[in-house]
Amino acid sequence: MTTQINIVDGPSKFDLMTALFVWKPERLRVEFKADDGAIYKASINACEAEDGSGECWIIRGYAIDASSVRSRSAESYEGFFRTNTRAGFLRFIS
């Protein structure tokens, strides 16, 4: 089953790049705010240019719903994120 969330506020381009490349002393994570108010803390394991704008990205990694006390296990996701509007979506893959 695939679940999709819409992102209404996410990281800057610099924060996205830092999460992808800085692994030491620990792996950095970014935060995505969903349209329902949930906050997801996510690793960025892959980032690919979606077009030639330098603002649109296909991203992959693992995320947890930090606003939920029920779910503390990381889920695999892939998604689209636009850094100039800080909006997009994540699709969780089960």
DRENVEXNU-847190 format. One record per atom (N, C-alpha, C): residue in one letter; x, y, z. Coordinates in pm, 1 decimal, padded with zeros to 6 digits. Each point is the difference from the previous one (the first is absolute). Example, Ala and Ser with C-alpha at 12.3 -4.5 7.8 and 13.67 -1.06 7.14 Angstrom:
BEGIN
<pt><code>A</code><x>01319.0</x><y>-00569.0</y><z>00780.0</z></pt>
<pt><code>A</code><x>-00089.0</x><y>00119.0</y><z>00000.0</z></pt>
<pt><code>A</code><x>00090.0</x><y>00120.0</y><z>00000.0</z></pt>
<pt><code>S</code><x>-00035.0</x><y>00105.0</y><z>-00072.0</z></pt>
<pt><code>S</code><x>00082.0</x><y>00119.0</y><z>00006.0</z></pt>
<pt><code>S</code><x>-00077.0</x><y>00109.0</y><z>00073.0</z></pt>
//
This chain:
BEGIN
<pt><code>M</code><x>00084.3</x><y>-00118.6</y><z>00000.0</z></pt>
<pt><code>M</code><x>-00084.3</x><y>00118.6</y><z>00000.0</z></pt>
<pt><code>M</code><x>00088.6</x><y>00124.7</y><z>00000.0</z></pt>
<pt><code>T</code><x>-00037.4</x><y>00097.8</y><z>-00078.4</z></pt>
<pt><code>T</code><x>00075.8</x><y>00123.5</y><z>-00009.8</z></pt>
<pt><code>T</code><x>-00081.4</x><y>00113.7</y><z>00060.0</z></pt>
<pt><code>T</code><x>00062.9</x><y>00076.7</y><z>00086.5</z></pt>
<pt><code>T</code><x>-00062.0</x><y>00116.9</y><z>00059.7</z></pt>
<pt><code>T</code><x>00073.8</x><y>00122.9</y><z>-00048.6</z></pt>
<pt><code>Q</code><x>-00072.5</x><y>00104.4</y><z>-00035.1</z></pt>
<pt><code>Q</code><x>00063.0</x><y>00124.5</y><z>-00045.4</z></pt>
<pt><code>Q</code><x>-00040.3</x><y>00114.4</y><z>00091.3</z></pt>
<pt><code>I</code><x>00097.3</x><y>00085.0</y><z>00032.9</z></pt>
<pt><code>I</code><x>-00028.5</x><y>00122.0</y><z>00075.4</z></pt>
<pt><code>I</code><x>00044.1</x><y>00118.8</y><z>-00084.6</z></pt>
<pt><code>N</code><x>-00069.6</x><y>00110.9</y><z>00015.0</z></pt>
<pt><code>N</code><x>00037.3</x><y>00123.7</y><z>-00068.5</z></pt>
<pt><code>N</code><x>00082.6</x><y>00086.1</y><z>00094.1</z></pt>
<pt><code>I</code><x>00113.5</x><y>00046.6</y><z>-00049.6</z></pt>
<pt><code>I</code><x>00090.3</x><y>00084.3</y><z>00078.2</z></pt>
<pt><code>I</code><x>-00036.2</x><y>00146.3</y><z>-00024.6</z></pt>
<pt><code>V</code><x>-00018.4</x><y>00074.4</y><z>00109.3</z></pt>
<pt><code>V</code><x>-00029.0</x><y>00142.5</y><z>-00011.9</z></pt>
<pt><code>V</code><x>00116.1</x><y>00086.6</y><z>00047.3</z></pt>
<pt><code>D</code><x>00095.4</x><y>-00061.0</y><z>00069.9</z></pt>
<pt><code>D</code><x>00118.5</x><y>00072.9</y><z>00045.5</z></pt>
<pt><code>D</code><x>00112.4</x><y>-00100.3</y><z>00019.9</z></pt>
<pt><code>G</code><x>00110.2</x><y>00023.8</y><z>-00067.0</z></pt>
<pt><code>G</code><x>00112.0</x><y>-00092.6</y><z>00008.7</z></pt>
<pt><code>G</code><x>00132.0</x><y>00074.5</y><z>00010.0</z></pt>
<pt><code>P</code><x>00109.8</x><y>-00070.8</y><z>-00015.8</z></pt>
<pt><code>P</code><x>00132.4</x><y>00058.3</y><z>00020.3</z></pt>
<pt><code>P</code><x>00042.2</x><y>00092.6</y><z>-00114.6</z></pt>
<pt><code>S</code><x>00097.9</x><y>00083.0</y><z>00029.0</z></pt>
<pt><code>S</code><x>00060.8</x><y>00083.4</y><z>-00104.0</z></pt>
<pt><code>S</code><x>00086.8</x><y>-00088.1</y><z>-00089.0</z></pt>
<pt><code>K</code><x>00043.9</x><y>00053.8</y><z>-00111.2</z></pt>
<pt><code>K</code><x>00088.4</x><y>-00074.5</y><z>-00089.6</z></pt>
<pt><code>K</code><x>00129.8</x><y>-00036.2</y><z>00072.3</z></pt>
<pt><code>F</code><x>00052.0</x><y>00092.0</y><z>00079.3</z></pt>
<pt><code>F</code><x>00123.1</x><y>-00025.9</y><z>00075.6</z></pt>
<pt><code>F</code><x>-00020.2</x><y>-00113.9</y><z>00100.2</z></pt>
<pt><code>D</code><x>-00111.9</x><y>00001.9</y><z>00072.9</z></pt>
<pt><code>D</code><x>-00027.9</x><y>-00106.3</y><z>00097.3</z></pt>
<pt><code>D</code><x>-00019.8</x><y>-00135.2</y><z>-00068.4</z></pt>
<pt><code>L</code><x>-00063.8</x><y>00000.5</y><z>-00116.4</z></pt>
<pt><code>L</code><x>-00017.1</x><y>-00123.4</y><z>-00076.2</z></pt>
<pt><code>L</code><x>00136.5</x><y>-00055.9</y><z>-00040.6</z></pt>
<pt><code>M</code><x>00087.2</x><y>00086.7</y><z>-00051.0</z></pt>
<pt><code>M</code><x>00134.3</x><y>-00040.6</y><z>-00041.4</z></pt>
<pt><code>M</code><x>00081.0</x><y>-00049.9</y><z>00119.5</z></pt>
<pt><code>T</code><x>-00007.8</x><y>00068.7</y><z>00110.5</z></pt>
<pt><code>T</code><x>00073.7</x><y>-00039.8</y><z>00119.0</z></pt>
<pt><code>T</code><x>-00045.0</x><y>-00137.4</y><z>00049.7</z></pt>
<pt><code>A</code><x>-00130.9</x><y>-00024.8</y><z>-00000.1</z></pt>
<pt><code>A</code><x>-00051.2</x><y>-00129.5</y><z>00044.1</z></pt>
<pt><code>A</code><x>00046.2</x><y>-00113.0</y><z>-00091.5</z></pt>
<pt><code>L</code><x>00021.2</x><y>00030.3</y><z>-00126.5</z></pt>
<pt><code>L</code><x>00045.5</x><y>-00102.1</y><z>-00094.0</z></pt>
<pt><code>L</code><x>00148.0</x><y>-00030.5</y><z>00018.0</z></pt>
<pt><code>F</code><x>00081.7</x><y>00102.4</y><z>00026.2</z></pt>
<pt><code>F</code><x>00144.7</x><y>-00018.7</y><z>-00003.3</z></pt>
<pt><code>F</code><x>00070.6</x><y>-00007.2</y><z>00135.4</z></pt>
<pt><code>V</code><x>-00058.2</x><y>00054.4</y><z>00106.5</z></pt>
<pt><code>V</code><x>00067.3</x><y>-00001.0</y><z>00130.6</z></pt>
<pt><code>V</code><x>-00046.7</x><y>-00122.2</y><z>00079.3</z></pt>
<pt><code>W</code><x>00091.9</x><y>-00091.0</y><z>00025.4</z></pt>
<pt><code>W</code><x>-00032.2</x><y>-00122.7</y><z>00072.0</z></pt>
<pt><code>W</code><x>00071.2</x><y>-00010.3</y><z>00133.4</z></pt>
<pt><code>K</code><x>00097.7</x><y>00084.5</y><z>00023.9</z></pt>
<pt><code>K</code><x>00077.8</x><y>-00010.3</y><z>00123.8</z></pt>
<pt><code>K</code><x>00004.5</x><y>00135.6</y><z>00067.6</z></pt>
<pt><code>P</code><x>-00010.6</x><y>00007.8</y><z>00129.0</z></pt>
<pt><code>P</code><x>00006.4</x><y>-00110.3</y><z>00095.4</z></pt>
<pt><code>P</code><x>-00127.3</x><y>-00084.3</y><z>00002.6</z></pt>
<pt><code>E</code><x>-00111.2</x><y>00050.5</y><z>-00054.5</z></pt>
<pt><code>E</code><x>-00120.5</x><y>-00081.0</y><z>-00010.1</z></pt>
<pt><code>E</code><x>-00076.7</x><y>00043.6</y><z>-00124.1</z></pt>
<pt><code>R</code><x>-00088.6</x><y>-00084.6</y><z>-00045.4</z></pt>
<pt><code>R</code><x>-00081.1</x><y>00027.5</y><z>-00118.3</z></pt>
<pt><code>R</code><x>-00101.8</x><y>00108.4</y><z>00031.8</z></pt>
<pt><code>L</code><x>-00000.8</x><y>00106.1</y><z>-00078.5</z></pt>
<pt><code>L</code><x>-00095.0</x><y>00109.0</y><z>00021.0</z></pt>
<pt><code>L</code><x>-00134.8</x><y>-00035.1</y><z>-00062.2</z></pt>
<pt><code>R</code><x>-00107.1</x><y>00053.5</y><z>00057.5</z></pt>
<pt><code>R</code><x>-00135.5</x><y>-00020.5</y><z>-00051.7</z></pt>
<pt><code>R</code><x>-00065.2</x><y>00135.7</y><z>-00023.9</z></pt>
<pt><code>V</code><x>-00096.5</x><y>-00001.1</y><z>-00088.2</z></pt>
<pt><code>V</code><x>-00077.1</x><y>00121.1</y><z>-00027.9</z></pt>
<pt><code>V</code><x>-00141.8</x><y>-00020.4</y><z>00051.0</z></pt>
<pt><code>E</code><x>-00074.4</x><y>00109.3</y><z>00009.7</z></pt>
<pt><code>E</code><x>-00139.8</x><y>-00008.1</y><z>00042.1</z></pt>
<pt><code>E</code><x>-00090.7</x><y>00041.9</y><z>-00113.8</z></pt>
<pt><code>F</code><x>-00105.6</x><y>-00078.2</y><z>-00017.8</z></pt>
<pt><code>F</code><x>-00105.6</x><y>00032.5</y><z>-00095.3</z></pt>
<pt><code>F</code><x>-00129.4</x><y>00016.3</y><z>00077.9</z></pt>
<pt><code>K</code><x>-00072.2</x><y>00109.5</y><z>-00025.1</z></pt>
<pt><code>K</code><x>-00130.2</x><y>00021.1</y><z>00063.2</z></pt>
<pt><code>K</code><x>-00107.2</x><y>-00033.8</y><z>-00103.0</z></pt>
<pt><code>A</code><x>-00089.8</x><y>-00090.6</y><z>00039.6</z></pt>
<pt><code>A</code><x>-00108.1</x><y>-00043.6</y><z>-00088.2</z></pt>
<pt><code>A</code><x>-00118.9</x><y>00095.4</y><z>00009.7</z></pt>
<pt><code>D</code><x>-00088.3</x><y>-00008.1</y><z>-00099.1</z></pt>
<pt><code>D</code><x>-00117.0</x><y>00088.2</y><z>-00001.5</z></pt>
<pt><code>D</code><x>-00096.6</x><y>-00027.3</y><z>00114.7</z></pt>
<pt><code>D</code><x>00012.0</x><y>-00116.1</y><z>00067.3</z></pt>
<pt><code>D</code><x>-00085.4</x><y>-00028.8</y><z>00116.1</z></pt>
<pt><code>D</code><x>00066.6</x><y>00041.9</y><z>00131.3</z></pt>
<pt><code>G</code><x>00118.2</x><y>00064.0</y><z>-00008.7</z></pt>
<pt><code>G</code><x>00069.8</x><y>00047.8</y><z>00119.0</z></pt>
<pt><code>G</code><x>00104.8</x><y>-00094.9</y><z>00054.5</z></pt>
<pt><code>A</code><x>00004.2</x><y>-00121.9</y><z>-00049.9</z></pt>
<pt><code>A</code><x>00099.1</x><y>-00097.5</y><z>00046.7</z></pt>
<pt><code>A</code><x>00140.6</x><y>00043.1</y><z>-00042.1</z></pt>
<pt><code>I</code><x>00097.3</x><y>-00031.3</y><z>00084.4</z></pt>
<pt><code>I</code><x>00140.2</x><y>00030.5</y><z>-00027.6</z></pt>
<pt><code>I</code><x>00073.3</x><y>-00132.2</y><z>-00022.0</z></pt>
<pt><code>Y</code><x>00070.3</x><y>-00009.9</y><z>-00111.8</z></pt>
<pt><code>Y</code><x>00078.0</x><y>-00119.0</y><z>-00032.7</z></pt>
<pt><code>Y</code><x>00147.7</x><y>00033.5</y><z>00003.1</z></pt>
<pt><code>K</code><x>00077.1</x><y>-00079.2</y><z>00072.8</z></pt>
<pt><code>K</code><x>00145.3</x><y>00012.7</y><z>00001.4</z></pt>
<pt><code>K</code><x>00053.0</x><y>-00104.6</y><z>-00097.2</z></pt>
<pt><code>A</code><x>00082.7</x><y>00045.8</y><z>-00095.3</z></pt>
<pt><code>A</code><x>00038.4</x><y>-00089.1</y><z>-00109.4</z></pt>
<pt><code>A</code><x>00148.4</x><y>00006.1</y><z>-00031.7</z></pt>
<pt><code>S</code><x>00052.5</x><y>-00116.1</y><z>-00036.5</z></pt>
<pt><code>S</code><x>00134.2</x><y>-00005.9</y><z>-00057.5</z></pt>
<pt><code>S</code><x>-00015.8</x><y>00017.1</y><z>-00150.7</z></pt>
<pt><code>I</code><x>00102.9</x><y>00052.7</y><z>-00062.5</z></pt>
<pt><code>I</code><x>00003.2</x><y>00012.0</y><z>-00145.2</z></pt>
<pt><code>I</code><x>00108.6</x><y>-00095.2</y><z>-00048.3</z></pt>
<pt><code>N</code><x>-00039.6</x><y>-00112.6</y><z>-00057.2</z></pt>
<pt><code>N</code><x>00095.8</x><y>-00099.6</y><z>-00047.2</z></pt>
<pt><code>N</code><x>00032.4</x><y>00017.1</y><z>-00147.1</z></pt>
<pt><code>A</code><x>-00089.6</x><y>00064.1</y><z>-00075.5</z></pt>
<pt><code>A</code><x>00022.9</x><y>00024.6</y><z>-00141.8</z></pt>
<pt><code>A</code><x>-00074.9</x><y>00126.3</y><z>-00040.5</z></pt>
<pt><code>C</code><x>00059.9</x><y>00074.4</y><z>-00089.1</z></pt>
<pt><code>C</code><x>-00060.9</x><y>00122.9</y><z>-00050.2</z></pt>
<pt><code>C</code><x>00038.2</x><y>00011.7</y><z>-00147.4</z></pt>
<pt><code>E</code><x>-00100.2</x><y>00016.0</y><z>-00084.5</z></pt>
<pt><code>E</code><x>00021.4</x><y>00004.3</y><z>-00144.7</z></pt>
<pt><code>E</code><x>-00074.1</x><y>00120.8</y><z>-00056.5</z></pt>
<pt><code>A</code><x>00063.6</x><y>00071.2</y><z>-00092.0</z></pt>
<pt><code>A</code><x>-00065.1</x><y>00114.1</y><z>-00064.1</z></pt>
<pt><code>A</code><x>-00121.6</x><y>-00050.0</y><z>-00078.4</z></pt>
<pt><code>E</code><x>-00114.0</x><y>00065.5</y><z>00020.3</z></pt>
<pt><code>E</code><x>-00121.8</x><y>-00038.3</y><z>-00070.0</z></pt>
<pt><code>E</code><x>-00009.0</x><y>00070.0</y><z>-00134.6</z></pt>
<pt><code>D</code><x>00054.0</x><y>00120.8</y><z>-00006.7</z></pt>
<pt><code>D</code><x>00003.3</x><y>00076.2</y><z>-00124.3</z></pt>
<pt><code>D</code><x>00126.2</x><y>00086.1</y><z>00000.8</z></pt>
<pt><code>G</code><x>00009.7</x><y>00095.2</y><z>-00085.7</z></pt>
<pt><code>G</code><x>00119.1</x><y>00084.0</y><z>-00007.8</z></pt>
<pt><code>G</code><x>-00007.7</x><y>00128.1</y><z>00080.0</z></pt>
<pt><code>S</code><x>-00100.2</x><y>00015.4</y><z>00084.4</z></pt>
<pt><code>S</code><x>-00019.3</x><y>00125.4</y><z>00073.5</z></pt>
<pt><code>S</code><x>00095.9</x><y>00017.0</y><z>00117.0</z></pt>
<pt><code>G</code><x>00052.5</x><y>-00109.6</y><z>00053.5</z></pt>
<pt><code>G</code><x>00080.6</x><y>00007.5</y><z>00120.9</z></pt>
<pt><code>G</code><x>-00084.1</x><y>00018.1</y><z>00124.8</z></pt>
<pt><code>E</code><x>-00130.5</x><y>-00014.8</y><z>-00012.0</z></pt>
<pt><code>E</code><x>-00092.1</x><y>00014.8</y><z>00113.5</z></pt>
<pt><code>E</code><x>-00086.7</x><y>-00123.5</y><z>00023.2</z></pt>
<pt><code>C</code><x>-00010.8</x><y>-00088.7</y><z>-00097.9</z></pt>
<pt><code>C</code><x>-00089.1</x><y>-00116.4</y><z>00007.6</z></pt>
<pt><code>C</code><x>00082.2</x><y>-00127.1</y><z>00015.3</z></pt>
<pt><code>W</code><x>-00036.5</x><y>-00081.5</y><z>00101.7</z></pt>
<pt><code>W</code><x>00081.0</x><y>-00115.9</y><z>00036.1</z></pt>
<pt><code>W</code><x>-00085.3</x><y>-00123.3</y><z>00023.1</z></pt>
<pt><code>I</code><x>00051.1</x><y>-00114.4</y><z>-00042.0</z></pt>
<pt><code>I</code><x>-00054.9</x><y>-00130.0</y><z>00037.1</z></pt>
<pt><code>I</code><x>00086.3</x><y>-00046.3</y><z>00117.4</z></pt>
<pt><code>I</code><x>-00063.1</x><y>-00028.5</y><z>00112.8</z></pt>
<pt><code>I</code><x>00074.7</x><y>-00036.2</y><z>00120.3</z></pt>
<pt><code>I</code><x>-00043.6</x><y>-00137.4</y><z>00050.4</z></pt>
<pt><code>R</code><x>00092.5</x><y>-00067.8</y><z>00068.2</z></pt>
<pt><code>R</code><x>-00027.8</x><y>-00130.5</y><z>00059.6</z></pt>
<pt><code>R</code><x>00069.3</x><y>-00008.3</y><z>00135.1</z></pt>
<pt><code>G</code><x>-00058.6</x><y>-00076.8</y><z>00089.1</z></pt>
<pt><code>G</code><x>00061.3</x><y>-00018.4</y><z>00131.2</z></pt>
<pt><code>G</code><x>-00093.7</x><y>-00069.1</y><z>00095.9</z></pt>
<pt><code>Y</code><x>00016.3</x><y>00032.6</y><z>00128.2</z></pt>
<pt><code>Y</code><x>-00081.8</x><y>-00056.7</y><z>00106.9</z></pt>
<pt><code>Y</code><x>-00050.9</x><y>00114.0</y><z>00086.3</z></pt>
<pt><code>A</code><x>-00123.9</x><y>-00012.7</y><z>00046.4</z></pt>
<pt><code>A</code><x>-00059.9</x><y>00105.9</y><z>00081.4</z></pt>
<pt><code>A</code><x>-00085.2</x><y>-00059.2</y><z>00110.5</z></pt>
<pt><code>I</code><x>-00012.5</x><y>00076.9</y><z>00108.1</z></pt>
<pt><code>I</code><x>-00093.2</x><y>-00034.6</y><z>00107.5</z></pt>
<pt><code>I</code><x>-00092.4</x><y>00118.3</y><z>00023.4</z></pt>
<pt><code>D</code><x>-00120.8</x><y>-00030.4</y><z>00042.7</z></pt>
<pt><code>D</code><x>-00096.4</x><y>00103.3</y><z>00037.1</z></pt>
<pt><code>D</code><x>00034.4</x><y>00041.2</y><z>00142.8</z></pt>
<pt><code>A</code><x>00073.0</x><y>00110.7</y><z>00012.9</z></pt>
<pt><code>A</code><x>00046.5</x><y>00045.1</y><z>00131.4</z></pt>
<pt><code>A</code><x>-00113.7</x><y>00055.4</y><z>00085.1</z></pt>
<pt><code>S</code><x>-00114.4</x><y>00029.3</y><z>-00059.8</z></pt>
<pt><code>S</code><x>-00112.4</x><y>00054.6</y><z>00075.5</z></pt>
<pt><code>S</code><x>-00090.7</x><y>-00109.4</y><z>00055.2</z></pt>
<pt><code>S</code><x>00028.4</x><y>-00125.9</y><z>-00033.4</z></pt>
<pt><code>S</code><x>-00082.7</x><y>-00111.8</y><z>00045.4</z></pt>
<pt><code>S</code><x>00073.0</x><y>-00079.8</y><z>00107.4</z></pt>
<pt><code>V</code><x>-00068.8</x><y>-00032.7</y><z>00105.8</z></pt>
<pt><code>V</code><x>00059.3</x><y>-00084.5</y><z>00103.3</z></pt>
<pt><code>V</code><x>-00012.9</x><y>-00147.6</y><z>-00035.8</z></pt>
<pt><code>R</code><x>-00088.0</x><y>-00032.7</y><z>-00094.3</z></pt>
<pt><code>R</code><x>-00021.3</x><y>-00138.7</y><z>-00041.4</z></pt>
<pt><code>R</code><x>00113.8</x><y>-00052.1</y><z>-00086.9</z></pt>
<pt><code>S</code><x>00041.7</x><y>00080.4</y><z>-00096.4</z></pt>
<pt><code>S</code><x>00093.8</x><y>-00048.1</y><z>-00101.5</z></pt>
<pt><code>S</code><x>00140.2</x><y>00052.9</y><z>00024.9</z></pt>
<pt><code>R</code><x>00090.8</x><y>-00088.3</y><z>00033.9</z></pt>
<pt><code>R</code><x>00138.8</x><y>00039.6</y><z>00022.5</z></pt>
<pt><code>R</code><x>00096.1</x><y>-00075.7</y><z>-00090.9</z></pt>
<pt><code>S</code><x>-00052.9</x><y>-00084.0</y><z>-00089.3</z></pt>
<pt><code>S</code><x>00088.6</x><y>-00070.3</y><z>-00092.3</z></pt>
<pt><code>S</code><x>00007.6</x><y>00078.1</y><z>-00130.9</z></pt>
<pt><code>A</code><x>00118.9</x><y>00004.1</y><z>-00055.8</z></pt>
<pt><code>A</code><x>00021.8</x><y>00073.3</y><z>-00124.2</z></pt>
<pt><code>A</code><x>-00061.9</x><y>-00076.4</y><z>-00116.4</z></pt>
<pt><code>E</code><x>-00062.4</x><y>00075.4</y><z>-00089.2</z></pt>
<pt><code>E</code><x>-00060.6</x><y>-00057.2</y><z>-00119.0</z></pt>
<pt><code>E</code><x>00073.8</x><y>00050.7</y><z>-00123.2</z></pt>
<pt><code>S</code><x>00016.0</x><y>-00087.2</y><z>-00097.7</z></pt>
<pt><code>S</code><x>00063.0</x><y>00036.7</y><z>-00126.0</z></pt>
<pt><code>S</code><x>-00094.7</x><y>00089.2</y><z>-00080.3</z></pt>
<pt><code>Y</code><x>00055.5</x><y>00103.2</y><z>-00063.3</z></pt>
<pt><code>Y</code><x>-00081.4</x><y>00088.9</y><z>-00082.4</z></pt>
<pt><code>Y</code><x>00074.4</x><y>00036.6</y><z>-00128.0</z></pt>
<pt><code>E</code><x>-00076.5</x><y>00046.5</y><z>-00096.7</z></pt>
<pt><code>E</code><x>00052.6</x><y>00070.2</y><z>-00116.4</z></pt>
<pt><code>E</code><x>-00095.6</x><y>00115.8</y><z>-00023.3</z></pt>
<pt><code>G</code><x>00051.4</x><y>00106.2</y><z>-00057.2</z></pt>
<pt><code>G</code><x>-00088.1</x><y>00114.8</y><z>-00017.2</z></pt>
<pt><code>G</code><x>00056.4</x><y>00105.4</y><z>-00091.3</z></pt>
<pt><code>F</code><x>-00075.2</x><y>00107.4</y><z>-00008.5</z></pt>
<pt><code>F</code><x>00036.3</x><y>00117.0</y><z>-00078.8</z></pt>
<pt><code>F</code><x>00003.3</x><y>00119.1</y><z>00094.3</z></pt>
<pt><code>F</code><x>00102.8</x><y>00083.6</y><z>-00015.2</z></pt>
<pt><code>F</code><x>00011.2</x><y>00118.2</y><z>00085.5</z></pt>
<pt><code>F</code><x>00054.3</x><y>00116.2</y><z>-00081.7</z></pt>
<pt><code>R</code><x>-00062.2</x><y>00115.2</y><z>00015.3</z></pt>
<pt><code>R</code><x>00041.1</x><y>00122.1</y><z>-00069.4</z></pt>
<pt><code>R</code><x>00056.9</x><y>00095.9</y><z>00103.6</z></pt>
<pt><code>T</code><x>00129.4</x><y>00033.0</y><z>-00011.5</z></pt>
<pt><code>T</code><x>00066.5</x><y>00077.1</y><z>00105.0</z></pt>
<pt><code>T</code><x>-00040.6</x><y>00147.4</y><z>00002.0</z></pt>
<pt><code>N</code><x>-00036.6</x><y>00059.6</y><z>-00112.6</z></pt>
<pt><code>N</code><x>-00035.6</x><y>00141.7</y><z>00004.3</z></pt>
<pt><code>N</code><x>-00137.9</x><y>00025.3</y><z>00061.9</z></pt>
<pt><code>T</code><x>-00089.1</x><y>-00099.3</y><z>-00003.1</z></pt>
<pt><code>T</code><x>-00130.3</x><y>00014.0</y><z>00065.7</z></pt>
<pt><code>T</code><x>-00008.1</x><y>-00083.0</y><z>00128.1</z></pt>
<pt><code>R</code><x>00099.3</x><y>-00089.0</y><z>00018.2</z></pt>
<pt><code>R</code><x>00007.0</x><y>-00090.6</y><z>00114.7</z></pt>
<pt><code>R</code><x>-00124.7</x><y>-00087.5</y><z>00011.5</z></pt>
<pt><code>A</code><x>-00052.3</x><y>-00041.7</y><z>-00114.7</z></pt>
<pt><code>A</code><x>-00118.9</x><y>-00082.8</y><z>-00004.5</z></pt>
<pt><code>A</code><x>00025.1</x><y>-00122.6</y><z>-00087.8</z></pt>
<pt><code>G</code><x>-00085.5</x><y>-00100.5</y><z>00015.5</z></pt>
<pt><code>G</code><x>00011.5</x><y>-00121.2</y><z>-00078.7</z></pt>
<pt><code>G</code><x>-00081.3</x><y>-00111.0</y><z>00061.4</z></pt>
<pt><code>F</code><x>00047.9</x><y>-00123.4</y><z>-00014.2</z></pt>
<pt><code>F</code><x>-00068.6</x><y>-00114.0</y><z>00060.7</z></pt>
<pt><code>F</code><x>00100.0</x><y>-00110.6</y><z>00030.0</z></pt>
<pt><code>L</code><x>-00038.8</x><y>-00087.0</y><z>00094.3</z></pt>
<pt><code>L</code><x>00073.8</x><y>-00120.6</y><z>00032.5</z></pt>
<pt><code>L</code><x>-00095.4</x><y>-00117.4</y><z>-00015.9</z></pt>
<pt><code>R</code><x>00046.6</x><y>-00107.1</y><z>-00063.9</z></pt>
<pt><code>R</code><x>-00076.3</x><y>-00124.9</y><z>-00008.9</z></pt>
<pt><code>R</code><x>00073.1</x><y>-00104.4</y><z>00082.2</z></pt>
<pt><code>F</code><x>-00068.7</x><y>-00053.1</y><z>00099.2</z></pt>
<pt><code>F</code><x>00059.0</x><y>-00103.0</y><z>00084.5</z></pt>
<pt><code>F</code><x>-00020.3</x><y>-00135.7</y><z>-00064.2</z></pt>
<pt><code>I</code><x>00105.1</x><y>-00079.1</y><z>-00003.0</z></pt>
<pt><code>I</code><x>-00000.6</x><y>-00129.3</y><z>-00066.3</z></pt>
<pt><code>I</code><x>00001.5</x><y>-00108.9</y><z>00106.8</z></pt>
<pt><code>S</code><x>-00103.3</x><y>-00084.7</y><z>00001.1</z></pt>
<pt><code>S</code><x>-00001.5</x><y>-00105.9</y><z>00100.7</z></pt>
<pt><code>S</code><x>00034.1</x><y>-00133.1</y><z>-00060.3</z></pt>
//
